Amino acid sequence: MAEMSVPITSIQFFPKSALCSLSTRKFNPHDLWVGSAIVSPSPKFCLKSKYNSLPFCAAAVKAASSSEKTQTEPMIPPYNVLITGGSKGIGYALAKEFLKAGDNVIICSRSDERVVSALDRLRVETGKQHVWGTRCDVKEGEDVKNLAAFAKQKLKYIDIWINNAGSNAYSFKPLAEASDEDLIQVVTTNTLGLMICCREAINLMQNQPRGGHIFNIDGAGSDGRPTPRFAAYGATKRSVVHLTKSLQAELEMQDVKNVIVHNLSPGMVTTDLLMSGANTKQAKFFINVLAEPADVVAEYLVPNIRSIPTNGSRKPTYIRFLTGLKAYSQIFSRIAFGARRNRYVLED
């Protein structure tokens, strides 16, 4: 909708008060229409047409402002954390770090067996018992609704929801050779699954006194660079950034202030997913130079994630482990001094 001006001849001005300050500024589509009165989400003005009365306009402004006053309970640790795809890889490493920090953690996986195994290992490795898990296929709406209900039953609320579940079908090959099944798995898990998880996380969090923070994990391709041999995966990760930005704009437009959506970038992590593609000279080079074990990445990411609710931040954040400066520095060190050669795989 384009901006439009309200004709000054159609406006009766109220005296300034604590409730309304008056203005003839252009109407922004993010403002709310209430009858024939225009009310800003942050009630900076109140306009009256011949069809409205002062009590009606005042009530509308009061309703808009009262919504801002809800959900103001501060977040204090320990935090309640939910991690999709938390049975292995970076999801498992994140769960372990949150537990070591004293938080309560819920993980999920498509396999009941992997959930049980991960829970046992997490309890042994951290000595913490406040971790729970359940089976969930993120591309199935009912599964994710059940996951949210499970989290509410166990912990009553979730402070931090990390959308980590992803798939490359363990397949690195040209798109022309990809099967229908592989493509469907990658796209439905990484794109549709992320959308469903964000929907359920927002619905859960906006009704919580503490609100909540959603972190969407990106991956190769999220910056728009090409991802040959895993083009479908790269395309879905590019969509993560767009979806996150769109949700940030939606929540702002709806004046939802207690739910914040962030991006989380772990960089190259030596998971089974990444290492299954270490079969070309170029892939081996970049894995040795840029990749890090999941535990190392999680040790950096978790304190940065936890600092956001701790500091009471309400601004969307992009947390990156592998920054451009760090990547270029490590590549230069490799080329100039031979550093990081053969760290994980033998190069030709």
N, C-alpha and C positions, 0 to 999 in steps of 0.2 A: 504494500500500500504506500502511495506517495504521501509526502508531507502535505498538509493542507492548513490554510489559515482559517481561523474562526472570525467571521465578520464582526467588527467592533460594534456595529449597530444592533446586533442580536444579543449583546451581553449586558446584563445588569451587574454592576460591581457591588461587592459587599465591603463594608469597612474591614480594614485589616484586623486580624485577631490571632490568637495563638493557634486557632484551628486552620484558618485560611489566610494565605498571603496572595494578593491578586496579581495577575499577569495577563498579557495578551500575546504570549509567545506562541509560536507555531505549534500545532498539535503533532506530537510524535506518535507513530503507530504503536509504540510500546506502552503508551498511556491506555487507560481503561475507559471504555464507554459504559456509563451507567445511565440508562434512559437517554435523555437528551442532555445530561450533564457530562462533563469530561473531568475525570478524576485521575490525577497522577498517582502511580504506585507509591511514590514518596510525596505526600500531600503538600506540594509547594504552592498550589493555587486552587481556587474553586471558582468555576464559571457557572453562571445561571442564565438559562434562557427563560422565555415567558411561560414555558411548560413546566418549570421546576419551582420548588419552594426551597427556602433556606433549610428547613429541617431535613428534607430529603437529601440535599447536597451534603449537609453536615454529616448525616448518618453514613453516606457513602464514603466520605473521607475518613471517618472514624473507623469504618470497617476495613478500609485499605491499610490504615496505619496500624490497626490492632494486629493484623497478620504479621507485621514486621516485628512485633513485640514478642511473638511466640517463638518457641524453639531457641531460647537464649541460654539454656543450661550449659555451663562450660564443660569442655572435655578434659578430664584428668585421667592419667594412667592409673591402673593398667587399662589398656585399650582392648576392645573386642575386635578381632580381625578375622575376616573371611578371605580365603585364597582359593580360587578355582584352579584346577590342575595342580593341586598341592601335594600330590603323592610322589613326585620325582622332579629332577631338574631344578630350575631356578625357583619354582613354586615351593618345593620341599625346603630348599635352602632359606627362603624367606620365612617360611613357617618356623624353622629352627631358630632363626635370629629373633623373631618376635617372642618366642617362648623364652629364650635366654634373657630377654629384656623384661620378662615378667608378665607379658600380655596373655590373653585368652585367645585361642586360635581354633578356627574351623577350616578343614580342608575338604576337598571333594575330588573325585575322579570317576571316569566311566566304569571302572572296575571295582567291585566290592573287595576283591582280594588285594588289590593295590592299596586301597584305603586302609584296610586292616593292617597290612604290612607296614605302611608308612606311619601309622599311629604308634605301633609297637616300637619302631626305630626312633621316632621322635621322643617318646617317653624315656627310652633308655639313654639316648644321646644327650638329652637336656636335663633329665631328672625331674621334668615337669609333667604333671598329670592333667593340667587344664587345657587339653587339646581333644577335639572331637572331629569326626569325619562321617561322610555319607556318600553314597553313589549319586552321581549327577552327570548327565550328558548335556552340556550347555546348549546344544542346538535344539533341545526339546523343551518347549515352554513349560510343560507340567513339571519336568524335572527341576527346573530352576525355581519355579514357585514352591516346590517342596523343599528345595534347599533353603530358601528364605524363611519358610515356616520352621524348618529344623533349627536354623540359627536363632530365630526368635524364641523358640522353645528352650533351647539350651542356655542362651545368653541374654535374652530379652531385647537386646539391641546390638547393632553392628556399627562400630565407629569407622572402621577402615575396610573397604571391600576392594580386593585386588583381582582384576580380571586378567588372569594369567593363562588360562587354558587355550591351547593353540595346536595346530597340526600342519605338518607338511607332507603327511602321508608317508613319511620316511622315504621320500622319493625325490631325487635330484636328476632331472632329465629335461630335455626340450619340451615345451608345451605340446608340440605336435605329436609327441610320443606318450603323453599322459592319458591315462584311462578315465572314463567317465566317473568311475567310483572314486578315484583319487581326487579329481577336481571337485566333486560334490562334497567330499569329506573336508577338504581344505576350506572351501568357501563357506559352507554351512557352519563349521566350527568357528572359524576365525572372524567371520563377518556377522552372520545371523546369530551365532551364539553370543557374541559380544553385545549385540543390540538387545537381545533378550535379557542378558545379565544386567546391563545398564538399566533397563526398564524396571526390573524387579528390585534392584538396589535403590533406585530413586524412590519407588513407591514405598519401600520399607523405611528409608531414612528420613523422608520429609515429614513423617509422622512421629519421629523420635524427638524427645526433649533435647537430646544432644546433637541432633542432625547427623551428618556423616560425610566421609570423604571417599570418593571412588577413584581408583587408579587403573587406567587402561594401559596395559603393557604393549609397547610397539615392537618393531623388529626390522630386519633388513627390508628395505624398500619404503619405509615410512617417510624418508626424506626425499622421495621422488627419484632416487638413483635406480638404474636398472638392476634387476636381479636375474641374470640368465641362469637357466637350469632350475629355477624355482620361481618362475614368473607369477604363477597364481598366488603363491604365498606372499610375494612382494606386493602384489596388487591389494591383497586383503590387509596387509599391514599399513599400506598407504591410506587405506580407508579408516584405520584406527584414529589417525590424527584428525581427519575430517569429521568423523563422528564425534570425537571429543569436543572439538570446537563448536559443532552444531548444538550439542547438549549444553555447553556452557552458555551459548546464546539463548537457547530455549529457557533455561532456568532463570537467566537474568530477565528475559521478557516476561516470564510468569511471576517475577519478584520472589522466587524461591531462594532464600539467602542461607538456608541451613544445610544445603547439599552442594558440594563442590566436586567437580570432575577434573581430574588431573591426568597428565601423561607420565608414564614411567618407562625409561629406556635402559635396559640392562646391558646393552651393547652385545658383543659376541660372547656367548657363554658355552663352555665345553660340555654341552649336554649331548645325549644320544642323537637328538634332532640335528644338531650342527655337525657332529662328527660323522654322521652317515653320509655327508657330502664331501668328505675330505679325500677325494679321489682324483683331483686334478692338481697340476702344479700351482696354479693361481690360488686355488682353495687352500692348499696346504700352507702356502706363504702367508696368507692373511689370517688363518687360524693360529699359526705359530706367533705371528707378530701382534695380533690384536685381541685374541680370545683370552678369557680368564675363567678359572673354575667358578662354579655356582656359589660356593661358600664365600669366596673373595668378593664377588659382586654383591651378595646379600649383606655382608658385613658393612659395605658402604651405603647401600640403599636404605636399609631399615632405619638407621638413626635419622636419615634425611626425611623419610616418610613420617616417622613419629614426631619430628620437630614441627610439622605443620599443625596438627591439633594441639600440641603442647604450647605453641606460640599463639594459638587462637587465630591463625591465618584463615581468611575467607577468600583468598585470591587463588585462582587456578595456577598450578605450578607444573613445570616440565622438569622432572628430575632425570638427569642423564649420568650414567656411569662412564661411558666412553664418549668424551667430548671430542670435538674436532681437533682441538689443540693437542689433546693426549694422543689421538690416533696419528696425527702427522709427526709428532715427536717420536713415537715408537717406530714408525716407518722409516724416519730419517736415521734413527739409531741402528736399525737393521741394515739399511743400505750402506751407511758410513762405517759402521763398526762390526757388522755381522751379529748384532745382538738378537736374542730370542730365536735363534735358529734351532730347528728340530725340538722345540719344547714339547709338543704333543704328538706330532707325526713326523716321520722322516721325509725330508724333501729330496727330490731327485738331484 
